[in-house]
Amino acid sequence: MKVGISVYSGNYYTIRANMQYIDMANGLGATRLFTSFNVAMGNRLAFDEVVHIVKYAKSKDMDVMVDVSPEAFKLVGADIVDLRPFYQMGVSAIRCDYGSKDRTNANGRFSFCFL
């Protein structure tokens, strides 16, 4: 079984604390990380921290899944047909969250897109 953690940016967690948590969890065998671009919407610093967290976790050979909304797609320069910007930053899978219509979630069948 693969083990993972959730890490969030924003008001309650500093980037340093998140990186220390990633290091600890990775050292204990965690190979997956979940985070959310949605909690950082409207806060550019928090968004940049999420991107840093994704890249940092990927540098630890962790699989990274992120929550996204249509606004997150726009911020990273991706769309439902071209997910390369997520892949290039180190995201392994996305979960289409609020604001996503069924027809944009893999033709209404899945809410996960694996990159």
N, C-alpha and C positions, 0 to 999 in steps of 0.2 A: 504494500500500500504506500502511496506517495503522501507525504505530509506537507502542509503549507500553512502560511500565515496571511493575515490581512493587515495592511498598513495604509493609513490615511494621512493626508496632508491637511494643513489648516490650523485652526485656532488652538487645538489641544496638543498637537504633536510637532516637535521641531524636526527639522531635517536630520540633525545630529542624532536625536533619540531614535528616529526611524532607521537610520543606518546602523546604529548599535543593535537595535532589535533584529534587523536583517542578519547582521553578523552572528548574533547569538543563535538565532533560529537555524541559520545555515550550518553553523558549527555543530548543531544537534541533529542535523540530517534533513531539515526542511528543504524541499526542492521546488516548491511552488509559492508564488506570491500573488495575492489579489489586492488590487487597489482601485480607486475610482477617480476618473477625471471629473465626474459630476460634482463632487464635494468642493472642487476647486473652481467651478464656474463663477465668473465675475470677479475673480481674484487672481491676477496675473502671477503674482509671486507664488501663491499656492499651486497654480497650474505648473509653473516652472519647476517647483519642488517635486510634483508628481512625476514629471518627465525625468528628473534626476533620479528619483527613487526607482523608476522602471529601468533606467540604464544601469544603475548600481546593482540591482538585483540580477539583471542579465549578466553583469560582469562576474557574478557569483554562480553562474550557470543555473540560475533558477528560471523556471517557466513562469511567465508573468501574464496574468489575465486582468483586464481593466473593464470597468463599467464605463460606458460611453452614452452620450446623447447626441442628437443632431448638432448641437452647439460644439461639442468636443470634436466631431468630425470636421467641422469648419475650422476650428482652431489649429488642428494638426495638418490641414490641407488634404484630407482624405474624403472619399465618398464610398458608398456601398459597393461600387464596382472596383474602385482602386484603394485598396487597404495598405499599399506600400508604406505610407508614412508611419503607420503603426508598427509595421514589421521592422522598418529601418531604425526605430527607436528601441526595439527589443521586445515588443509585445508579442506574446505567443498566441493569445486569444482575446477576443473582445466579447462583452455581453452588452447587447443593445438594451438600454434602459429607457426611462421615461422620455416621452416625446417622440419615440420611434413608432412609426406606424407598422402594422403587420406586414404590409406589402414590401416594406423596406428591410424587414428582418428575414432575409433569405427566402423570399416569396411566401412569408407567413408561416413557414414550417419550423424554423429554429430561431432562437434568440442568441445563439452563440455562433461566432465566426472564428474558426481556427486558422491561424496564419502560418 
